[in-house]
Amino acid sequence: MRNKTFPIVIMLLGMVVMVAACRKETETDPPVGGGATYTPTPYTLAIPPNFSAMPIPADNPFTVEGIRLGRFLFYDERLSGNNTQSCASCHAPANVFSDHGLQFSVGIDGIAGNRNSMVLQNLGWESSFFWDGRAATLEQQVLQPVENPIEMHETWPNAVAKLLADDVYPTLFLRAFGTEGVTKERAAMAMAQFLRTMVSGDSKFDKFQRGEELLTIDEQLGFQLTLLEGGTPPAVPLGQGGADCFHCHPHGGGRFTDGIMRNNGLDPETAWTDLGLYDVTGLPSDRAKFKTPSLRNVALSAPYMHDGRFQTLEQVVEHYNSGGHPSPTIDPNMKFTTGGLQLTPEKKAQLIAFLHTLTDTAFVNNPAFHDPGPPTLE
């Protein structure tokens, strides 16, 4: 005799399958021991065609939810001791995410630092961070300003407690990392994801490389000057009368920096007050060495150098034209400390004209990088 309950069982199983299929992909059963889970959405970052591939840490891949969380955290003033200063306070969009044209940033206690706020752009290709290179990864870098007594002057346990007390952040962390938990490590990972999306690759020069726009004669001549060796024959047999920029600011790969730590001859040894990389490594050969910044958006990021001593591009060009100050650790490429490059006023003007072609207004105006307002779930 046929079992009358068999059709009912089949029907019930079908209903279970239908209900499971209708659930959102991000809604999963609680893990053993309790706690919610979530499946973050993978995100693929568009890389400009003239750039090399970005190395993404295997333990911190891009996700839509992670980037969104990182953006909220980057602009959240609650990460500071008195809830008045965010990471973005010293890295404003209008100045290529540097500090409003100030020589030195001022922290929550009204104390100024001693180094110029660095530009935040194309960080996914960097292999060291800060002017002195003391952080090896972006995840390590973003942790430090919060606890720096001159900057945001907070402790991470306090900052995490404030995030936990928020109605929204615990859920944002769950969505970003798949399981519940608000930690400083996860906050750093989310901010690193967001910062890596901040890619600048749509300047006039980029468009020129892609065949979309032409450079003026002066801009082209300025570009050529960056590719030529300094010095003029016969005084300098191998000289090409150029600006000697390409050694430290190669344009291949789109970054206009090799990211290497160098002493670029700003001061003689007797005038050194900031020893840069030496304070990290303790090696005498590293005294007065600092990270080579990118030339991208340089026209928007004044003042210049690690100590913000130069207010204009003209002053920067004249520093290199003069040859700089010799010292025991000066970079070998600063080889014109005697006599200087001897660029003519016309060549200097052409060089500056080219530097302006590296301005990427689409980058600084990109709404995806601006303040998203208070954190929300939607």
N, C-alpha and C positions, 0 to 999 in steps of 0.2 A: 504493500500500500504506500502511495506517495506521501512523503512528509509534508504536512500543510504549513509547517513553520518555515520551510526552506525559502519560499518567495519573500517572506517577511524579512528574513535575515539578509537576503540579497539586496532588498530595497534599503534596509538600514545601512548596509555597507556602502551602497551607492551614495546615500545622503552624506555620510561621513567624508567620502572622497570629494564630493561637490563642495562641502563647507571648507575643507582643507584647501581646495583649489582656489576658492574665492578669497582666502585670507591674503592680506598684503604680504609681499615678499619679505618685508622687513619685520613682520610680526612672527616670532618664533616662540616655542614653548620655553618656559623658564628652565635654566639648567638645573642639574641635580644639586640640591642644597639651597635652591631658591635664587632669586635675582633675575632681572629682565635681560634680554638680549636683543640685538638689532643687527641687521646686515647693512653696513655702510655701502654707499654707491661709489664704485670706482670712477676716477676722473682722469681723463687724458688731456694733458696740457699741450696746447699748440705751440710748437717751437718755430721761430723764424727760419726760413730756408738757408740763410747765411750763417746760422749758428750750428755748433756741434750739438750732439745729443746731451741732454741734461742727465747727470748721474743721480738717480733717486735712491735713497737708502731703502734697503730691502725691508727694514723693520718700521718704516714710516712712509708707505705709499700714499699717493694722492687719493683723497675721497672727497666727494661733494660736501659731506657733513663735516669732515675735518677742516677743510678750507674755510667753511662758514664759521665754525667755532673759532678758528684762529683769527679771523677778521674781527669778530666781536671782542676777543681778548686783547688784540693789538690796540683797540681804541677804548678799552675799559680802564677808567681812572681808579677803580677799586684795587688795582694791583699795586698802588702806591700807599705809603703809610698813612697819609691823611686824605686819601680818596680825591686828590686834585690833579694827578698827573698820570697819563697813560704812556705807552711806548710811542704813540703817534705825537705826543706833545713835543718831542724833540726830533720828529721825523715827519715833517709836513709835506703833503703832496705838491704844493706850489713850488717848493724848493727841492724837488726830486727826493722827497722824503728825507731831507736833512733839516737843520734847525733854523728856519726862518731867516737865514742869512747871518745868524749870530756867530761870533768867533767861538764862544764856549757856551754850552748849554747850562742852564741853572736848574738845580734840583728842587725838591719840595721844601727844603729848609732854607732856600735862598742862597745856597752855596754854588758857585760856578766850578765847573770841571777845568781840566787843563788841556783837553783835546777837542778838536772840532768834531761835530756830529757827522758821522759818515753817511753817505748816500746809500739808500736801500734800493738796489736794482740788480737784476740778474744774479742774485745770490746763490742760485742753485748750482752755479759752476765754480763757486769759490771753494778753496780747500783750507782756508784759515780765516778767522774773523777778529775784528777790532784792529785798530792801527798797529798794535804790537803782536797780533796773531795769536793771542793767548787761548783762543777757543778753536778747536779743530773741526767742530761741526756747528751748523746753524742751530741745532737743538741745544747744544751747550751754550751758545752765545746768548740766546733769548732769556736764559735763566738769570744771567748776571745783573742786568740793570735793576731788576726788582729789589734785590738785596744790597745793591751798592749804596753805601751811606750818603754819598753825594748826589745820587740820582733819585730813585724812587723810594729808597729808605724804608723798605718793608721786609718782613720775613715771609718765606713761602708758606709756612704753616698758617700764618694769619691770612695771607692772600687766599689760600685754599679754603679756609673757613668762611671767608666772605663769599666765595663762589658757591660753596655748598649751601649757604643760607639763602641764595637767590632762588626764586621760583622756577627759573628756566634752565640755568646752567647744568644741573645734574642730568637733565634729559638731553641737552646738547652734547654732553660728554658721552652719554650712552649711545647716542646716534653716531657720534664720530668714531668711537672705538669698539662698538659692538657689545660691550658689557658695561655694567655700572661701575662708577669710580671716578672721582675728581682728584687728580694728583698733579703735582708740579711737573712731573715728567710728561704727562699727557697734555698739559697746557703748553709746554714747550714744543711738543710734537705738532700740535694743532697750529701754533703760531708759525712754526717752521714751514708747514705745508702752505699756509697763506702767503708767507714771504717768498716762497719759491715760485708762486704764480706771477709775481711782479716782474714780468719780463719786458724789457725795453728793446724793441727791435723794429721801430717804424719811423726812424728819423729820415731826413732828406737824403742822407748818405746811404741808408738802407734802401730807399727807393731807387737811388742811382745804381746801386749794385744789382737791383732786380730789373733794371732797365725801364723803370717807371717814371723817372725824372732825370733832368740834366743838371749838372753843376755849372756854375758860372766859371769863367776863365780863372778868376782869382781863387775860387774854391778848389778848382782842379789843381792849380799850381800849389796851393797850400797843402793839399793832400800829397802831392809829389814830394814836397819838402819833408813831410813826416817819414817818408820812405828812404831818404837819402842820408848818407853818412855826413857828419859835420866836417868842417874844415875845407879849405880851398887849396888845390895844388897851385904852385909847386911847394908852398910852405907846408902843406899836409899832403904827401904823395898819394895817399889813398882817399883823400877827402873828396866830397862831391858837392860841397857848398850847401848841404842840407841842414835840417833841424835836428837830426839824430834821434827822432822820437821812437822809431820802430823797435828798438831793442827792448824797451820796457812797456810800450803800448802797441803791440801788434794788432793789426785790424783783422787778421785771420780768425775765424770763429766768432766774429761779431762783438767781442767783449772790450777791445781796446785796453786791455791790461793783461799781464801775465800773472798778476797776483803775488809776485815775489817781494820779499822784504828787502828794502834797500836804503842806504844812506845817499840821498841825492844832493849832498853838499850845501844844505841850508846854512850851516854854521861851522866855524872852526872848532876844533876839539876843546879849546879853552872856554867856549861859550855854551857847551852842552848842558842843558838842565833836565831834559827828558831823554832817557837812554833807550826808549822803545823796546825792541826785541830783547835787548840785554837783560831787562828786568824780568823776562820770562825764562830765558835760557841760562843766564849767568855767564855766557861766553863773551870774552872781551872782543871777539871778532864781530859780535852782533850789536855793539854799542851804536846808538843813534840810527838804527835801521827801523824803517816803518813800511807798512804795506803799500804797494803801488796801486793807487786808485784808478778807476776807469776814466777815460776821457768822454764817455757817453754823458750827454746832458751837462757837460761841464760849464756851459754858459749860464746854467740855471742854479748852480750849486755853490756859488761864492759864500764865504771866503774859502781860501785854498790852503793846502798843506795840513799836516796833522795838528798844527797849532793855529790854523786859520790866520796866518800872518799876512797873506796877500788878499787884497780885496777885489782885484781885477785880473782878467786874463792877460792884460798887457804886462802887469807886474810878474805874473808867472812866466811868461815868455821871456821877459828880460832876465829873470833869474837864470834860466837855462842858457840864454844867450851870453851871459856874463861868465858862465863856466862853473859857478858855485865856489865853495870853499874846500880846499884840500884837507884831508884828515886821514888817519890810519885806516878807517873803515869805509871810506867813500867808495861808491860803486865804480867798477872798472869802466862802465859806459859813460861816466862823468869824466871824460878825458880831455876836456878843454878848460880846466881850471886856470891854466895859463893862456891868456889871449882870448878866451871865449870863442863862441861860434862865429861871431862877426856877421850876423845876419843884418842885411840892410833894412831900413824902415819899411820898404816895399815888401820884402819877404816876411817880415813880422806881421804885417797887415794881412798878407795872404794866408799865413798860418792861422791867424785868428778867424779869418773868414771861413776856413775849413772847419775849425772847431765848432762854429755855430751850426754847421750842417749836421752835427751829431745831436742836436736838440730834438727830442721826441715828445711833442705836445700831446699826442694821442695817449702816451703812457701816463703823463702827469695828470691828465684830465679823465682817465679811465674811471668810471664810477664804481667799478668792481673793487677798486683799491681804496676807496674813500670811506669815511665814517658811516657805518650801517645803522647807527643809532643804538638804543638799548637792545639787549639780546631778546629775541623772540623765538618761538617755535615755528612760526610760519615764514 
